[in-house]
């Protein structure tokens, strides 16, 4: 869960259009709309998953830092084995 937002945003950068010259960027977008759709889709996935990933990381960190408390978090169980 934690790697999904970073991976989708990082992959989205591969589909980003160079927008130094507006007219040229619009021509590139018109010539290949699938590239822009993929950029928007990966950005959307990143935005939707970044808050749950942050909350999961905070929960795992909080539970891992409490000694003597049984943890229901998957990441702390994996760290113990």
N, C-alpha and C positions, 0 to 999 in steps of 0.2 A: 504494500500500500504506500510505503514511503517513497518509493522510486518512481511511481507513476507520474506525478506532476512534473518532476524535474526532467524525466525522459521525454515526455510529450512536448514540453516547452523547448527542450534542446533539439529534438527532431524537427519541430516547427521552424526553427531557425534555418534549417536547410532549404525550406520552401519559401523563405522570405524574399520579396522582390526588392532590388536596389531602387530606392526612390530619390536619388540625387537629382535626376531630371524628371520632372512630373510627366511630361508628354511621353517620354521613353518608357516610364514605368506603366503608364496607362496602356501603351501599345503592347507591352509584355503581358499584362493582365488580360487584355482582350484576346491575345493569341493563345494563351494557355490558362483558361479559367480553372481547370482541375488543380493546378498548382496552388492557386489562391484558396480554393476550397479546402485543400489538405492543410494549408497553413491555418485557416480559420478553425477547422475541426480539431487540430492538435492543440491550439490555444484554448479552445472551449473545454476540452478534456482536462487540460492543465488547470484551468480556473476552477472547474467543478471539483477536482480532487485535491486541491492544495489545502483547503480548510480541514477536511477529514484527516488528511495525512498529518497536518500539524497537531490536531487534537490527539491522534493516535500516538505520535511521538511524545507529546507532553504526558499522556497517561502512562506510557511505558517508562518514561524517565522518572515520574513521580513514584510509581510502584517499585521500581528497581532501587530507588534511593531509601526506601523504608525498610530497615532491618527487622527480621522476625515476622514479617507480614506475608501471608500466602498471597501469591499473585495470580490473577486470572489473565494476565497479559501474555500474548504469545512470544513477544520479543524477549521478555525476561526469562521465560522457560528455556528458550533456545540459548541464551547466554550462560545458563547454569550447566548445560550439558556439554 
